[in-house]
Amino acid sequence: MKKPNALLVCSLSVIAVIGIWGVVDIQSLVTWASGIVQQTFHSRGWFVMLAASGMLIGCLFLAFSPYGNIRLGRDDEEPEFSTATWISMLFSAGMGVGLLFWAVAEPLTHFNFISGMAPDFIAAQQAMLATNFHWGLHAWAIYGSTALTIAYFSFRRGTGMMVSAPIKNLFPGERWAERVGWLSDFMAIIAIAIGVGGSMAMGVFQVADGIAVLGGRETVGALLIGVVFLAMVAAYIPALMIDLGQGMARLSNAAMLIAIGLVAYTVVLGPTEYLLNTIVQGFGDYVTNVIPRGFQTFTFFSDDVTRWFSDWTLTYMVWWIAWGPFVGVFVARISRGRTIREFVIGVLFAPTLFSILWFGAFGGIGLFEALNGAGELLAYTQTNIERVTFALLDRLPLSVITTLATVLAAFLFIVTSVVSAAFVLGTFSTGGDENPPPRVRLIWGGLLGLLSVAMILSGSVDSVKILISLGALPFVFISVLLMVCLFRGLREEGQRNADR
């Protein structure tokens, strides 16, 4: 009889306990998680920012150093996907439903907070800067450093696509490396599961609100949320029974095309001149502040500001770390044949530019309304944050079509994310099997659904953010370790080439 996989058993058990706890007594789980997260942010917030900035600087160094010429694969290997398809796939994997959810809500929330301490025009400028920072280069450097490490060791050294693979490859036979590697895989599984479960909950909130808007309903009832959740489960469970192939890539690309159409529609039919100015200024403010902002911890500000920093900036950095191993494996798989320079430039800059365009368009309309006397969208951020994007679309022509498109895009983003995550979790928990058995995939799909139910029961986006942070905090240290492994591996390859 085959011995059970200890990693699979342990990870399934922990995730099941968290999920059941959340369903039985979500308030106590949120309270417990909040205490741990807040204490960690208070004592280790500096490390989170230092780690994220270090990953960004490290990626930029690799892109413009001689290491940038190293190909992720054989020296003569060509990329599997075209550049356009590659960028579309990595972007849809890395952001997804979050862009739809926070398109208007985040800039307006920051504006509402800052306007109490500064003139409105300064508050608007800083709100866009904060939003672009949260969704820009630092986020993609976190994804990119993990993906680049896994891709390099997998395609250049023939290791499995496991978080532990670089550690075990560099220190073969070392007992400590085996233990740290096992712990790394375990932490990656926990971070992925809770992160994807949280995003699935946010997707359910978004889709349910969109359907309520289409139906002319002011509020979203528990029945509608339950129906949306069951529809998502019904959509992704059958997909877990077959191989992860081109079908999922096509669904991701379809969702991305809808997103591109929405931002173009918003710029053309909204206050075009104002939005284009917002995008250009947002780009300039971001470029001139991105590196210094990465080291800012708001030490000398009031308690309200430091609380905002924890609730938003630190939470986002940890959120990206939670998705790091999942997105890392996916991006690594689709990046074979590209040079390190091509990889870094594509992964860091293309999605960041689109995010600046996206938030400049949607957030720009929200700020335009807030600065010109109407405060309806701003009020929504205090009462029903899930509906802000739909409230904005309702102000533009063809709102029924654009609302339906947004609901469809959110649904597709979540379904593809859950299916891909279940495959990655199955790969990790079975020791690197790139096509884990359907039974294992279904188990992970069920547990992701259970985690989503727990987070839906929390009833608030803030609670979801806390639970995601809880799952990702331990992986912060693993992310730094992976970056160290990548530099050591590249240095060893450079020394071998020099000795020839």
C-alpha positions, 0 to 999 in steps of 0.5 A: 500500500502506498504511503500517504504523502505527508505534505498532502495530508498536513496541508489538507488538514490545516486548510480544512480546519481553517475552512470549518472554523470559518463556517462554524464561527467566522467571527472568532476566526476573524478576531484571531486572525486580525490580532496576529496580522496587526501585531505582525504588521506593527513589528515586521511591516518594515521587513515586508516593505524591504522585501518587496522593494528588494525583489523589485531592485533585484529583478531590475538588476537582473534585466540589465545585467549580463545575466539578462541574456540567459535563456529560461530553457536551452540556449537555442530554445524559442518561446512557446507563446507569442509575446501578445498571448504571453502578456495577456495570460500572465496579466489575467493570472496575476490580477483578475477580479481585483481590478474589476472590484477596486477600479473605482473604489480604491482611488475614492477610498484613499481620496476620502481619507486623505481629503481630511488632511490635505486640499482636495487636489492634493488628496486626488493626486495622492489617491492615484499615486497610492493606487498605482503603487499598490498595483504596480511594479512591486506587485509584479516584482513579487510575482516575477521573482518567484516565477523567475526562480522556479522557471530558472531552476526548472528549465535550466537545471531540470528540477520540478516546479516546486517552491522547495526545488531551488533550495534542495538543488543548491544544497543536495543531501543537506538535512536542513535544506530538506526541512526548509524545503518541505516547510516552503512547500507547505507555506506556499500551499497555505498562502495559495489556498487562502489567497484564492479562497479570498479572491473567490469570495470577492468575486462572488460579492462582485458578480452578485452585486452586478446581477442585483444591479441588472435586476434593479435591486438595491441590496443583495440577499443571501439567496443571490450570493448563494446562487452565484457561489453554487454557479461558480462551483458548478462551472469549475468542478467539471474543469478539474476533471480534465487536463489544464489545457488551452481552454483555460487560456482562452477563457483568461484571454476572453476575460482580458479582452472584455477588460480592455474593451471596458477601459477603452469604452470608459475613456471614450465615453467619459470625460475623455480629456480629464481622464487622459490628463489623469492617466498621464499625470498618474504615470509621471507621479508614479515613475518619480515616486515608485522607488522612494515609496517602496521604502516609506513606512509612515513612521512619523505620522499619526496613528490614523495614517499608520493604520491606513498604511497597514490596512492598505499598503502592507495588506496589498504587499502581503496579498501579492505574496499570497498569490506569489507561488500560484502565479509564479508557477503559472507564469514560469510554465508559460515563459519557457524559452524567453531570456531573463531580460525579456521575462523581467521587462514583460512581467514587470512593465506591461501589466503595470502600464495597463494598471495605470491606464485602468485606474486612471480611467475608472478612478479618474471618473470617480475623482472627477465626480468627487471634485466637482460636487457630486459625492454619490460614488464616494458615498458608496465606498462607505456603504456598499463598496462592492457596487461602486464600479457598477454605479460608475458604469450606470452613469455612462451610456449602454450601462446594461451591456457594460454591467453584463460584461463586467459580471461575465469578466469577473465570473471568468476570472474567478473560475479560471483562477480556481481551476488553475489554483487547484492544479497548482495546489495538486502539483505542490501537494503531490510532490511535483506531479504536473498532472495531479490525479483528478481526485486530488484536484477535486479535493482542493477544489472543494476546500477552496470552495469551503474557504470561500464560504467561510470568507463570504460568511465574514460579510465584509471585504476587510475581513477577507483581506485580513484572512488573506494576510494571515495565510501569506505572512509566513511566506514573506520569508520564503520569497526572500529565500527564493530570491537569494537562491536565484542569485546564487544559482546564476552566480554558479552558472556564471562561474562554470561558463567562465571556467570553460 
